[in-house]
């Protein structure tokens, strides 16, 4: 849902500019792309918290956070409110992208993980292509505000199903829960898991967890290279999302809804790329 919400405004930027009195093309683009800034900074907070308190609780709370501020975007009355609420919605929507690979790592061995990752990646990558298609029809036949309300309505069943069926997968948290249960049953409060240091305070644990991603991001060449590559590719994708609607409308004289259909080509390319990469990944891990 959050990748769809990230791009669904693309066909609506001109209409948003008219309604909210946004003259600058840069500010119109910012209304769309500020959401991705939440994708960048959210994982630096949410991923460490998931290693302290568990994957499921962070996903549930982040989804609620995303739902609230994504819905609030539909009630904005000026550009400042829209940009702020989009940023906050992006922070909440970043949790599945940040924690999803970790959950797959908890559940699958390295040999099985390639297929699992390809299936999981299909929907987050397809989302930015689906968003403008839906947004084009919503803008032409309704109001751009319904782009937010429609995604929020669609997110409610996801939230409910997650609350019912999503279970904790992180081994350290599961062991901690087992320890707490044993303490209640035996009364022995000196128990601790092999991952815990009884001489270390909870505050220091939180501090170490928060600093770990920053240390990895600044010291590990492979993470730096992958991060820069992702930033470049996401930048290209959102350049396409923010500039192509104007191209379809002004140069090719297409309506907003028909212009949105051009993004089907992005979706097809994403689907082909995921399948090809998954085949090569399975082949390489078999060796």
Buried (B, 14 or more C-beta within 10 A) or exposed (E): BBBBBBBBBBBBBBBBBEBBEBEEBEBBBBBBBBBBBBBBEBBBBBBBBBBBBBBBBBBBBBBBBBBBBBBBBBEBEEBEBBBBBBBBBBBBBBBBBBBBBBBBBBEBEEEEBBBBBBEBBBBBBBBBBBBBBBBBBBBBEEBBBBBBBBBBEEBEEEBEEBEEEBEBBBEBBBBBEEBEEEBEEEEEEEEEEEEBEEEEEEEEBBEBBBEBBEEEEEEEEEEEEEBEEEEEEBEEBBEBBBEBBBEBBEEEEBBBBBBBBBBEEBBEEBBEEBEEBBEEBBEEEEE
